Amino acid sequence: MKREYHCWYSPELGREMELLVFGGEGAKVLMFPTREGRFYEYENIGVVKTLQHKIEAGHLQLYCVDSIAGESFYCGWCHPSGRIRRHIQYEDYILKDVLPFMEKKNPHPCTIAYGCSLGAYKAATIAFRHPHLFQKLCAFSGRYDLTLAVEHFGNLFDGYYDDNIYFHTPTHFLPQLACERSLEQLRQMDMIFAIGRDDPFLDNNRHLSRILWSKGIRHELHEWDGRAHRGRYWRRMSSLYV
């Protein structure tokens, strides 16, 4: 299986960013790691191997990007307004650096946003905000409102709220979305969500699902037994849904 390592300086982030590419053709999968995951996480936990037969058959090409969650959502010393601004810079890096890089390497018309845990939030948020860029969304074990406090998971903005947080919180901005062009693009996107029935953010997933249905946006929400928040579950979800 073809494997490439890439690293370049991102002006948007002011630092070097690394990524891995697996395969040479097929639908492009933009893969966001979990909270503490790195660009090699999906290789390490076996998701890449699970998809190897599709990669080698030319059906999928994976782009595994790095995370800066420690500089954004989980940067405890930074004011919450700075946390969300750093995430916006990360989104700009994806939009201005990574997606053009993917298009240059592979002109396939299908781009899939993929992520697990915090990566699911990132995949869903960028797909909802820029639906013209994606044809499919795969979001597993996700949390789509970072202001929620559930179990030991706190509000990642410590009660602070502004427009940036609003426009990067799917369950907040989607109900008010009225742009017919964006809604039609979302209705054409293939969306698959998976979450464990014991996952603390199950209700958040169900809430998101109700919002999408209210907008006429078709999607699948699969509820798995248990918490289903580990690599062995994400491997099986990937095999079934990607």
Secondary structure, DSSP 8 states (H G I E B T S, - for coil): --EEEEEEEETTTTEEEEEEEE-SSSEEEEEE--TT--TTHHHHTTHHHHTHHHHHTTSEEEEEE---GGGTTT-TTS-HHHHHHHHHHHHHHIIIIIHHHHHHH---S-EEEEEETHHHHHHHHHHHH-GGG-SEEEEES--S-TT--BTTB--TTTT---HHHHTT-HHHHGGG---HHHHHHHHHSEEEEEEETTSTTHHHHHHHHHHHHHTT---EEEEESS---SHHHHHHHHHHH-
